Amino acid sequence: METVVHAPEDAYETQSEMRIVLKPEFLAKPLKQARQSSQCAFFCHTHPFDQFPNFSSVDDRGEAVLMPAVFARAQGGPHGTLVLGLEGFSGRVYRAEDDIHALSDISEVSSVVKFFGSEKAKGTSGAVFDRNVRALGEHGQSLLRSLTIGIVGLGGTGSVIAQELAYLGVGKLVLIDDDILEETNLNRVVGSAHADLGRSKVSVAADAIRRSGIGATQAEAIEGSVLDQSAAEKLFECDFVFCCTDNHGSRMILNQIAYQYLLPTIDVGIRIDAEEGRIKAMAGRVQMLAPSLACLQCNGFLDPEMVRRDLMSDAERAADRYIVGDAQPQPAVISLNSTVSSLAVTMFLAAVAGFSMRARHQNYVIGEGTVRGVATVPLKDCIVCSSSRGALAKGDSWPIPWRNS
């Protein structure tokens, strides 16, 4: 949980147009709090007359004195400094007193996600994205080009979302799935063909994106599961994530990462209940996971028993006498998958690119042909999304229950 401490007038030892110095006694309390709660300490000041400020020589000399004192009182780190201007900022992250890294991007994550400081996308978008620009503006299109989006699960919904994000002009996609393409997948995995049978779904999706030659100038295919730390950590390179997996264990991991690392995520789900070729019920759901929004745990969408099974190793699952047989494949219809996927991508545009849509949780009531916005409130003591008992903003200090090896 973040704590903002403003320095009052009497907190300064020196305060002039060219230099400010905080009193050691003022710094003692917030640094003690950072040490006791394993928090990072960031020191912010302004260059109010600069559009895009840089650290001055005075700043450099001040940090040379400040940061050793900070690490002496709050050893864990990392800690950092920010200088704010009228439009941009400069930042530094200290992993140790002498281990310094430039901070190039900052995001503010809630139901709306704001990105600051990204200068990766410059120039005009060209004729290909002319119709996008008419809706999003040149700034919105440039923002999409600067983003890295993760997609977990490249089946019936994930493959559609990957194509739509590419056609929107998103700069890079990180695709994660451990499945290979089977013949029964061909009716719903967009971009696949018979020649792709036996290949990984992520490779099929990446090739389809590259063939289009439109957006997603980079498509990184990760053949793995987010139940495993090595694959899931690739998501920390992303600005936004789509959860298109169909198992509870993966959903649990992504739900926790969304709040623990403030990584905005949209969870996509569709269910069709059928018996002997006749549909009995069907529904779709799209839900954004971010601070101030209810998580999957709050809404009761995670089945603890299914999570337990998904986190087992193959040997543990085979030895568990409560697990009998294989799960039966669920029905899938590409038109329904595509509808729910498009709702998810539109919600993403509303969250990052200014689309005027407030809903961050929608139910697609297929039988009625309606989409309903759902108002949900986070549980104040939720073990995932609360700051009191949960993983909210805990970062590496909070454990994640990865799958047993």
N, C-alpha and C positions, 0 to 999 in steps of 0.2 A: 504494500500500500504506500502510495507516495505521500510525503509530508512537505509542504511548502513553508519555509521560514523566511519571512521578510525582515530585513535588517532595519531597525528603527534608527533615527538620527543619532542617538547616543551610543550606537554600536560601533561607530567608526572612530578609529584612532587618528586617521588622516582622511580628509575629504576635500578635494580640490578639483578644478577642471581637468587636471592632467593625471590625478592619482587618487585612489582610494585604498585604505588599509583598514581591515576589520580588527577589532580588539580580540585578543586571544580568549578572554573570558566569555565573549559572546559566542565564539566558535565551540567552546567546550561542550555546551549542552547538546546541540544537534549532532556533533560528532560522537558523543556518548550514546545517543539514541541510535545512530547508524551502526555503531559497534554492537550494541545489545540486540538489535533486531536484524542484523546481517544485511543492512541496507547500503546502497551506494550513496555517496555525497557528491552532488553537482553544484558548482558555484557559478552563478549567472550574473552578468552585468551587461550594460548596454553601451553601444556607441551610437547615440541617438541621431547623429547627423550623417551616418553612413547608410547607404542602401544595402550593400552586401559587405559587412564588416570583416576585417581580419584582426588577428591578435596583434597588438602593438608591442614595441620593445619594452614598454613599461609593464604590460601584461606578462610578458615572458619572464622578466625579472621577478615580478610578484609571485608567479607560480613556482619559480625555483625555490622560493622560501616557503610558500604555502603547502605544497603537496607533500614534502617530507613530514611536516607537522601533522597533516591529515592522516597519512599512513601510520604514523606513530600512535595516533589515538584510535583509528579504525582500520586495523591491519588488513581486513579481508579484501575490500575493494570489489570490482574496479570503481574508481572515482573519476570525476571529470570536471571540465570547465566549459562554459558557453559564453559567447559574446553575441548579443542580439542587435540587429540593425533594423532599418525600416522595412526591408523586404526579406532579408535572409539572415544567416548566422554563420559563425565559425565555431567549431567544437573540438575538444580533445578528450580522449579517454585514456586514463592512466591505469594500466593493469598492475603496474608497480611504479615506484618513483621514477625509474629510468626506462620504463616500457610504455611509450607514448604512441597513440594512434589518432589520426584525424577522424573526426566524426562528420560525415558528409550528408546524412539524411536523418530526419526526425519525423515520426508519425504520431498523430494524436488519435487514439483509438477509442471509439464509442460506437453508437449507432450510425454516426457519420465518421468516416476516416479521412483525416487531413494529412497531406504529405508536405513537408517543408524542406527546403534546401536542395531538392533534387535538380541538378542541372544536366542530367543525362540526355534528355530529349530536347533538341533544339531544332529550329527551322520549321518549314511548312510540311504538311502531311502529303501533299500531292493529290492528283485527281482520284486515286483509288479510294481515298477516305473522304472525298468531298461531301457525300451525304451524311457521314458521321459528324463531320465538322459543323454542318448546318444544324445539328441537334446538340452537340457537345461543346462546340466552340473549339478554336485551335488549341487553347490551353488544355481542355479536357482530352483532346486527342493526343497531345504531346504527353500528358500524364499517363495515359494508357500505354504509350510506347515506352515509357520509363519503368513500368512495373514488371515485377517477377511474380507470377501466380502459380501456386501449387495446386495440382489436382490429384487426389488420392482415390484411385479406382477408375479404370478406363473402360468400364463396361457400357451398359445401356444409357446411363445418364452422363458419366464422365467423358465418354467419347464425343457426345453432342456438345457438352460445355467446352471441351478443348477446341472443337471446330469453331464455335461461336466466338470464343475469345481470340482466336487467330484472325478471324474475319473482322473483328473489332479493331485489330491492330495492337493487341497487347505485345510487349516487347519480348518477354521470355516466359516459357511455360516449363515447370518442373513436374514431370509425370511419374507417378509412383503406383505400381501394381505388381503383384508377384504371379499373376495368372498368365497362362498361355491361351491363345485363341483356339477354340474348339468349334466344331461344325454347328453346334446349337447356339453359338454366339453370333453367327453371321446375320441373323434377322434383326439385330439391334445395335451392333457395334459399328458406328458410322466410320466410313473410311476403310473397312475391311473387305477382303475378297477371298475366294477359295484358295488362291495362291498363298495367302497369309496363314493358313492353318498350321498350327505347331509353333508359330512365332509368338513372342511375348506381346501382350496387348499394348504395352507402352511403346514398343518399337513400331507396331502397326500405326498407333496414333501419331507418333513423331513423324513417320514417313508421310502420312496423309497431310499433316500440317505443312511439311516442307514442300510437298508437291503443289500445294495451293499457291505458294510464292507470294502470299498477301501480307499477313501479319506474323507475329511470333517469330521473329528473326532467329530465335534460338528455341529449341525444344529438347530438353534434357530428359532422357528416358532412364528411370531408376527401376530396375527389376528387383523389387523387394517389397516387404510389408512394413507398415508403420507400427506394427506390433513389436518390431525390432528397432532398437535405438539407432543403428547405423543408417537405416533408411529414413526414419522419422526426422533425424537431425538435418537432413537436406531441406526440410521445410523452414528452418531458421534463416535460410537465404531468401525467403519469399516475403512479399508484402501483403499477400492475401492468399487464402486457401479455400478450395472447394472440397468438401467431404462427400464422396460419391461411393463409399464402400457399403457393403451390404451385411457386415457383421458387427456385433455389439462391441467386441473388444477394440476394434479399430476406431469405432465411434467414441468409445470411452477415452482412448488415448488422445484423439484429436480434440475432443471437448476440453480435456484438461490443458493441453498445450495452448488452446485458444486464449484461455484466461491466465494461465501461469506465465506465458511469455507475451501476452498482449498481442497475439497474432490473429487478426480478424478472420473468421471462417464462416462459410455458409454450408450448412448441412442439408443434404438433399435426400428425400426418401419417397418411395412409391410402393404401394402394396396392392396386389390383386389377389383376392381369394376366389378360387374357382374349384368346382367339383364336377368331374366327368364332363369337362369341356364347357361348363356353364358358369359364368361369372356370378358370384354371390355378393361380393362387395369390392370396392376399389376406392383408393384415396391417395393423394399426394401431399407432401409437406415440404416447405422450404423455410429454414430458420437460420438467422444470423446469430453467431456466437461471438460476443464482444462485451467488454465491461459496460455495465448498466443494463444489459439484456439478460434475460433468464437463460440458463444453460440447459443441456439435455437432462442433467440430473434433477434440476428443479422441476422439470415437466414430466419426469417419470418415464422418459423414452428409453432408458437403458435397463435391460434385464440383467440383474446381477448374476443369475445362473449362466446365461449365455456369455457374459463377460468372462466369468470364471473358466468356462470351456475354451473360449478363444485364446486365453492367455496360457493354456497348457501347452507343453511340448507334445509331439506326436506320441512318444512313449507314455506320457502321463494320460493322454486321452484314451489310448488303447487299453490301459490298465484300469480306467475308471468304470466301475460296474454300473454307474448311473447313466452312462452314455451308450446307447444301443443303436447300431446302424448308422447310416448317413442321413444328413438333412436332405429333404426332398427339394428339388429345384422349384423356384417360384415362377408363376406365369410372367411373361414380359411382352409388352406391345410397344413398338417403337413410337407410335404417335403420342402415347401417354408419357413415355420417357422424355420425349422431346418437349412436350408442354411444360413439364415440371422443370426440366433443365433450363428452358428459356425464362421461366419465372425466376430461377436462381441467378441467371446472368443479369437480368433486369434489376434484381435487388442489389447485386454488386454495383451496377452503374449508379443506382440511387445512393449507395453508401459512399462511393469514391468520386463520382463524376457529376454530382449535382442534379440527377434526375429527381423530379418533384414527386417522390413516392415515400410515404412515411412508414409503411408496413415493413417490419423486419421479421415477421413470422406469418406465413401464409399457409392455409390449408386449401388444397384443390379438391373440392367436392365433386368428383367426376360424374356421379350419377345425376347431379343437379346441373352440371355445367357451370358451376360458379367457383370463384376464388374468393376466399374470405380472409381478411386480416385478423390476426389473433393478438389480443393484448395480454401479455404475460408479465409478471413481476418477479424478479429474482428473489429467492428465499434468503433472508438476511443472514442466516447461519449455514448456507449451503457449503458443503465440504469442497466444492470445486470453485464456484464463482464469487464467494464472499471473501472479504478481506479479514474478517474476524476468525473464522475457522478454516477457510479454504485456501486454494492455491493462487488466488488472484495476485498477479504481479510478483510472485515469489521467485520466478526464474530458476536458476540452478540450485537454489537452496532448498527446494521442495522435491521430493522423490517422485518419479513416474514409474508405475508398475509395468515394466516391459515384459514381454512374453518370456517364459522360461525356455532356456536353450536345451 
